[in-house]
Amino acid sequence: MKRRITDRELKFGAWTIAAFIIAAASFFVGGALKPDEPPHYVFETESDAYQPASAVPATTKGGFTGFGEIDGSAARTVLAGRVLEKTATGVVLEAPGGQRTSLRFGDTPGISRVEPATESLLRPGVTIAVRLNDTGDTVEAVLILAQP
């Protein structure tokens, strides 16, 4: 036997549908009437972190690419700066912006020196990192990371 819907249930259903229609209409009308406001920031958007990205993705501050993504580059370039102080266990670096960072050496730190080279060192099997120009279409510098 089917249960019959009472008048009270019909009225409740009608009021529920009307409430949903009014809520949906209010949402869309309210959004359309809201004036466009410029965004309000509570942080400094002029800092380096909010500047436009490089024309070439995945570049370090020095403009090089490829650190940490290829064989022959066991470590990533994280900090760069001028050595202010050298101790038996580490160094103090000063970044170009003046920020000072104390770094502690591991058990056997890999210390290397970059020296001038010629194109004759570029041959198949050599692992390199490159620095491209601002538009990303010309190589400005090559860093040899590992030779076969």
C-alpha positions as CSV (number, residue, x, y, z in Angstrom):
1,M,0.0,0.0,0.0
2,K,1.4,3.4,-1.0
3,R,1.7,6.1,1.6
4,R,-0.1,9.3,0.8
5,I,1.8,12.6,1.1
6,T,0.0,15.0,3.5
7,D,-0.7,18.7,2.9
8,R,1.8,19.6,5.6
9,E,4.6,17.7,3.8
10,L,3.6,19.3,0.5
11,K,3.8,22.8,2.1
12,F,7.2,22.0,3.7
13,G,8.5,20.7,0.4
14,A,7.3,23.8,-1.5
15,W,8.9,26.1,1.1
16,T,12.2,24.1,1.0
17,I,12.3,24.5,-2.9
18,A,11.5,28.2,-2.6
19,A,14.3,28.7,-0.1
20,F,16.8,26.9,-2.3
21,I,15.7,29.1,-5.3
22,I,16.0,32.3,-3.3
23,A,19.4,31.3,-1.9
24,A,20.8,30.5,-5.4
25,A,19.4,33.7,-6.9
26,S,20.8,35.7,-4.0
27,F,24.3,34.1,-4.5
28,F,24.5,35.0,-8.2
29,V,22.9,38.5,-7.9
30,G,25.1,39.3,-4.9
31,G,28.2,38.3,-6.9
32,A,27.2,40.4,-9.9
33,L,26.5,43.5,-7.7
34,K,29.7,43.3,-5.8
35,P,32.1,46.1,-7.0
36,D,35.5,45.0,-8.3
37,E,38.1,46.0,-5.7
38,P,41.9,45.9,-6.2
39,P,43.5,43.1,-4.2
40,H,44.6,44.0,-0.7
41,Y,47.9,42.5,0.3
42,V,49.1,42.0,3.9
43,F,52.7,41.2,2.8
44,E,55.3,43.0,0.7
45,T,54.8,42.2,-3.0
46,E,57.9,44.2,-4.0
47,S,60.3,41.6,-2.5
48,D,62.4,39.3,-4.8
49,A,60.1,36.3,-4.1
50,Y,57.2,38.1,-5.9
51,Q,59.1,39.3,-8.9
52,P,58.3,37.8,-12.3
53,A,59.9,34.4,-13.0
54,S,62.9,34.1,-15.3
55,A,62.2,33.7,-19.0
56,V,63.9,30.4,-18.7
57,P,62.5,28.0,-16.0
58,A,64.6,26.2,-13.4
59,T,67.5,28.6,-13.2
60,T,69.6,29.4,-10.1
61,K,70.2,33.0,-9.1
62,G,73.5,32.8,-11.0
63,G,71.4,31.9,-14.1
64,F,72.6,28.2,-14.3
65,T,70.3,25.3,-15.0
66,G,70.5,21.6,-14.3
67,F,71.7,21.5,-10.6
68,G,70.5,18.3,-8.9
69,E,68.6,17.0,-11.9
70,I,71.5,15.3,-13.7
71,D,74.2,12.8,-12.9
72,G,77.5,14.4,-12.0
73,S,75.9,17.0,-9.9
74,A,75.6,15.3,-6.5
75,A,74.7,18.5,-4.6
76,R,72.5,21.5,-5.4
77,T,73.6,25.1,-5.4
78,V,71.7,26.5,-2.4
79,L,73.6,29.5,-1.2
80,A,76.2,31.7,-2.8
81,G,78.1,34.6,-1.4
82,R,81.3,36.1,-0.1
83,V,83.2,34.3,2.7
84,L,83.4,36.6,5.7
85,E,84.9,34.1,8.2
86,K,86.5,30.6,7.9
87,T,86.8,28.3,10.9
88,A,87.9,24.7,11.3
89,T,84.3,23.5,11.1
90,G,82.7,25.9,8.6
91,V,82.3,29.3,7.1
92,V,80.2,32.5,7.4
93,L,78.8,33.7,4.0
94,E,77.4,37.1,3.1
95,A,74.8,37.1,0.3
96,P,74.7,39.9,-2.2
97,G,71.7,41.3,-0.2
98,G,73.8,41.5,3.0
99,Q,72.3,38.5,4.7
100,R,74.9,36.5,6.7
101,T,74.6,32.7,7.0
102,S,76.8,30.4,9.1
103,L,77.5,27.1,7.4
104,R,78.9,24.0,9.1
105,F,81.0,21.5,7.0
106,G,80.1,17.9,6.8
107,D,82.7,15.1,7.4
108,T,84.3,15.4,4.0
109,P,83.1,18.5,2.2
110,G,83.6,18.6,-1.5
111,I,85.5,21.8,-2.2
112,S,86.1,22.6,-5.9
113,R,87.2,25.6,-7.9
114,V,85.8,26.8,-11.2
115,E,88.6,27.6,-13.7
116,P,88.5,28.9,-17.3
117,A,88.2,26.3,-20.0
118,T,87.9,26.0,-23.7
119,E,85.3,24.4,-26.0
120,S,87.7,21.6,-26.5
121,L,86.5,20.1,-23.2
122,L,83.0,19.8,-24.6
123,R,82.6,16.3,-26.0
124,P,80.0,13.5,-25.9
125,G,79.5,12.2,-22.3
126,V,80.5,15.4,-20.5
127,T,77.9,16.6,-18.0
128,I,77.3,20.3,-18.1
129,A,75.1,23.1,-16.7
130,V,74.4,26.1,-18.9
131,R,73.4,29.7,-18.3
132,L,71.2,31.1,-21.0
133,N,70.6,34.8,-21.9
134,D,67.4,36.5,-20.7
135,T,65.4,35.4,-23.7
136,G,66.6,31.8,-23.3
137,D,67.9,31.4,-26.9
138,T,71.6,31.7,-26.5
139,V,74.1,30.1,-24.1
140,E,76.1,32.7,-22.1
141,A,78.1,30.3,-19.9
142,V,78.9,26.6,-19.6
143,L,79.8,24.9,-16.3
144,I,81.4,21.4,-16.7
145,L,80.1,19.2,-13.8
146,A,81.6,15.8,-14.7
147,Q,83.7,14.2,-17.4
148,P,83.4,10.6,-18.5
